[in-house]
């Protein structure tokens, strides 16, 4: 950004301040109200399906909480501070309902247990990757090219031989001088 | 600190039994949804499922 393309001081006062939900005061400011809202939200069929699907894809509960809370912060339900405080009860509640429904889950609090979410992992867990695609992804080792240049190192098969001294003189142009001298 | 790191740290502390102290003090009657509340909830759910 060049100095002239930056906003001028006071430019923020010229735009509407309530453009985004997070510009306005959040809907919920109390801890208990927040937990209650999250529990009601998770009781909705769509939210339950989404949460359980994510857990079945081996996505840890911490990541599920992260997704849900981020969504609600952008909608203006909570402030960021309250969202962070609500993460604990939300994770515990998800753990309880997952246990109750017999869904295998992982809390993901330990860094070692964390599985990085990559497009490949997501595809594999969703069963999108075909066998052909798997084979295509295997990187074949590049065949060794034979070196044939003048400056190429000698191959193991051809032993290095030293030219005879007469040949070496000829290569250095010493022989011509001798011939010229004789003439 | 990133948002996801803060979330993870918050979960870790809550699972250890810690509650947000300042919030607890400022809330009238203290926080209702404590770790104990969820323990009791889990126990009652287990009891219900074993009865079924």
Interface residues (C-beta under 8 A of the other chain):
Chain A: X30 X31 X32 X35 X36 X61 X62 X63 X65 X66 X69 X70 X80 X83 X84 X85 X87 X88 X89 X91 X92 X93 X96 X99 X100 X107 X108 X109
Chain B: X3 X4 X6 X7 X8 X10 X11 X12 X13 X14 X15 X20 X23 X27 X31 X32 X33 X35 X38 X41 X42 X45 X49
